[in-house]
């Protein structure tokens, strides 16, 4: 954290000339607590938004300004000033980055930390001191409507990306990781009871939250749903025993908005520190319970101390010279959004359109002079959900606009695909066809039910396939012109079986942010070598996925989903987890271990060589997996334990090293806790989770 004196108007009495130690922060927090009345303490725990006027504002201009809680003018204690995310600052007209799932496809933790830094600057420049956009819910099933807000299906990958965002944001303001826990259904989020065994909970659904706790995240947001019969906002086991107890979390827990609290006493005793954004269950109701002795005042003191510690901590954080309206959508942040979109695009397929020809991409400008853009999304600003994560940038560059502006030497035709005969005729006349298809905020996103004359929108997807008209369009375009590139937009996996074999080139562009059109031009024309890799497996059908009922009242979350389930069942996905092509080719070789045996607390260094066998430079994402071939307890076939993004020149060989800790291979035993099993293990390294492309070798963990 930067050692700076903050502006008194931002942090009031908490501003200091010197960096405080942890002990000094504690002393200052307790000193303030000792001066507070019970009313003032409880106000620290309560949202400041008026219910009636604030409810209207939440619905129609959500988070247009910071959402406050817990300001104390008498003692000069600022409130928290909340700004939502995660694809940028929701307030004002801020930089819109690609959605988190797209950034997850970059596998670039350095990039994500830089995005966090930009978000922190823009939030603070607009009056916020608290960012609620570190969404790290695990993608159990790609039909989840808000899949776009998280990074993917794997807990290790999720944890590393979320921790990077936390580090970047917290150079400037407090960050909040959400939604704790097992929140990965949208339509049923206010009612569903997720049943889960303790082993699966600890190994699959919580590690990414602990990773963010370990890097010092200021806050955790509880989820709406129940877990094993108890609301997450009241959940003693999740909040008090695991988060605050075992993990030693020093920050505060804030409720999800509107329906995150259901009962005053249960929430306070369960470990919820702040009710947001309104005071419905805390405030006077909580005071009465304290006065009656049903909630000990010590519970209030503990919550308030947690809040004060973080406010004092972050009063010392920042770079004052960077906070100015001109920092919002600055040229540097625009360039960062473009870089993120470039690195997020995944090249799923790139074959020749005719026998003996070269791959269709990148576009060869010597032979391609006329391009037909087909599909209603080509000219549409399509940057993701219109719910609580909506960012309102001052502009959005669409794919069609970008090609017309940045590839002016090419002739560009456009048809929205609404009339098949017209689209097919334009496709026939072109040298190459780009079909832009997929989803929008209407089909997936935060669930907004029908209200009066406003139709319902968002929610969980009813199908993982493209719309029927999109599939027919692709098939007809392929028949009219074999030089077909399909660009898909959406928040997670899309099933492509109905048309995949007929399209020689396929890209996944996700919701690519305000600079997404430029990034697509960069990749299609070969100005940028694609490097994105899938953060979730794309199945051939929904039969390869866990059971999903978007209207469930109760559902069981198990040990297997995504690539873990496909490994277990022997399924071959359409595109595996970690998969992505490039305009060059990489060769993996010489997988080696520094030793063949380590102890229960040991560390193993794993190395692998990667050679660029092609003609262009590129960036490869090397992945490390560990398998448990002879485990005596239920374990996955393999699971991700490391990844590295590396730049490689043509003909160059780079050595990539991973450090593997034995303790990170532990499983959770309900009787013994975390346990490292002695025995044989397998290490795999390669370009994706596909077992056919992984190199493998073995090592052993000894009992002592």
Secondary structure, DSSP 8 states (H G I E B T S, - for coil): -------HHHHGGG--SS---HHHHHHHHHHHHHT--HHHHHHHTBB-S-HHHHHHHHHHSTTSS-EEE--BTTTTB--EEEE--SSS--SSS------HHHHHHHT-HHHHHHHHHHHHHHHHHTT-SEEEEEE----SSTT-TTGGGS--S-HHHHHHHHHHHHHHHTTTSEEEEEEETT---STTTTT-EEE--HHHIIIIISHHHHHHHHTT-SEEEE-SSEETTEEGGG-IIIIIIIIIIIS---SEEE--TTTS---HHHHHHHT--BB-SS-SSSTHHHHHHHHTTSS-HHHHHHHHHHHHHHHHHHTT---GGG-SGGGTT-HHHHHHHHHHHHHH-EEEEE--SSTT---S-S--TTT--EEEEESTTTTS---S-SSTT----S----HHHHHHHH-TTSEEEEE-SSSHHHHHHHHHHSSEEEEEEE--TTTSEEEE--BTTB--EEES-S-SB--HHHHHHHHHHHHH-S-EEEEEE-SS--B-TTTGGG-SEEEE--S--TTHHHHHHHHHTTSS------SS-B-SSGGGS----TT-SEEE--S--HHHHHHHHT---SB-TT--B-SS-EEEEEEEES-SEE-TT-EEEEEEEEEE-SSS-EEEEEEEEEE-TT-SS---SEEEEEEEEEEE-TT-EEEEEEEEEGGGG-EEETTTEEE---EEEEEEEESSS-GGG-EEEEEEE---
